[in-house]
């Protein structure tokens, strides 16, 4: 069996790509290792809430408004929304089908996809929309059940990770980590500059919003007070050591919170770089016929949010359609 296009991943980005493929009349299939929206089901806190309002979460072709338009859906409500979208739009999703390998094929079938059940499927083009790790790969999978106001979107200021609030709660703020040697950690003298840059960026972004409201004569309410967004009042008071001796300070645990890298080892096509990442330009990889969607900064700043991923999917599928037409 060979499809014109295979989409891997049935989250919001993969479903949006499927809708655009159907609009182009391109025969395709969407593979999902679990259920529709699987990463939202298994890789989010049970108390998770979207940090974009309902009006910003519409998917292409969806005539039903996301309610409440100015509210923030919880995890389960958003999962239900994705599942309903797939059914209403009649998208060809194959659930419980994990792609264990993506390999180069031949002229008739440029790509071969192998499922974990041993089935082999051909595709003329492929759109990868699956990057997340499974919850079992977390250092402590039980963490998904914790309602942590600073990061889970629950509670006062739950959508803001504020250095000011962390400092007020007793956290020691440090500069950028430079090196670790013989149990001694050294830091750059850039803490004040980093905080100042963050405050400036926040003020500029807020000014852009206020400018848009004025320019478009919008009837918008005044923003709610948010101490977490106030500029750091006394940068000079920050005492940021240049080095820490872990043994002397009795520090026994170091938690790396710099993000995770997706496991793309199943992609056997020679396209990943030395770090294991997939290079691309606007979603197009160096391998003809292979695209990505749903990644942060894929095309614009908003690529990392639902609304941006939906727009990116349309642009990527336009490229897929042009590619197929040129190779017909």
Number of C-alpha atoms within 10 A of each C-alpha: 8 19 17 18 26 24 28 27 32 31 25 30 31 28 30 27 31 32 25 21 25 16 12 13 10 17 14 22 21 25 26 24 20 17 20 28 23 20 21 20 17 16 19 17 20 18 17 24 22 20 16 16 17 18 15 14 23 19 23 19 12 12 9 9 12 20 14 11 14 12 15 21 22 16 18 15 13 21 21 12 17 20 17 13 23 21 11 10 15 12 19 19 23 18 16 14 20 18 22 17 17 21 15 17 15 10 8 10 17 18 25 22 26 19 17 14 10 10 12 15 17 24 23 25 23 26 25 22 26 24 17 16 16 14 17 11 9 13 9 9 13 11 15 18 12 12 16 16 17 17 15 21 22 17 12 10 17 16 17 17 15 17 17 18 16 14 12 10 9 8 11 13 16 19 19 14 13 12 11 14 8 8 12 13 15 19 18 15 16 14 19 20 12 13 17 15 12 16 16 13 12 15 15 12 12 12 12 12 12 15 12 12 13 12 9 8 9 10 8 9 6 7 7 6 8 10 12 15 18 13 16 17 8 8 13 8 8 13 12 16 15 16 17 15 15 16 11 9 8 8 11 7 7 7 6 7 6 6 6 10 12 14 14 17 13 13 19 15 16 11 16 17 9 7 7 14 14 19 16 18 11 17 25 20 16 15 13 13 19 22 25 27 31 29 20 14 16 20 21 13 10 17 21 16 20 21 19 22 29 26 21 28 29 21 17 21 26 15 17 26 18 11 15 15 9 8 7 6
